[in-house]
Amino acid sequence: MTKTTSQAAAAVLSALMSLAIVAGMNGLATAQYAKADSVVMAAASGQPDVTIQRVTVIGHRADA
């Protein structure tokens, strides 16, 4: 019975840890999305203290 109890406890702990990790990742992603959204909204409203970098990539084909 001890082996079964230990296995059950390990399975429950594993499930709880998995849920905690997913919840933590969701919290981090939500915070990053909110920060990026506030930067975009500030740039759209014309606030001068927001910097946005724009890059234009021009490719040239090498004719061989």
N, C-alpha and C positions, 0 to 999 in steps of 0.2 A: 504494500500500500504506500510505502514511503516513496518508492520510485515513481509511482503514478502521481502522487501529490507534488513531487518535485517537478515532474514534467508539466503538470498543469500550471504550476506557479511560473515556470519558465515561459510557457506559451502566453500566459496572461501578461507577464512583464514585457515580453517581446511585442505584443500587440499595443500595449500602452506606450512603449518607447516609439514604435512606428507612428502612432497617432501624434505623439508629442513632436516628433521630427517634422511631420507634415504640417502641423499647426505652426511651428516655428518658421518654416520656409514660407508659408502663406503670409505670416506677419511681416517677414522681411520683404517679400515681393510687394505687399500692399504699401509699405512705407516707401519703397523705391518708386513705385508707380505714382504715389501722391507727390513725391518730390519732383519727379519729371513732369508731371502735369502742372504743378505750380510754376515751374520754369517756363514751360510753353505758354501758359496763360499770361505770365508776366511779360514775356516777349511779345505776345499778341497785343497787349494793351499799351505797348510803347514805353515801358519803363526803361530808362537809360542805363541802369546798373546791371542789366542782364546781357551776357555775352553769348552769342551763338556763332559757332564756327561753321562756315559753309565751304565745302571742298568740291572743286570741279576736276574730274579725272578725264583726261584726253588721251585716247589710245591711238597709236600710229602703227599701221601694219607694215612690216618689213617685207618688201617684195624681193624674193630670192630667185 
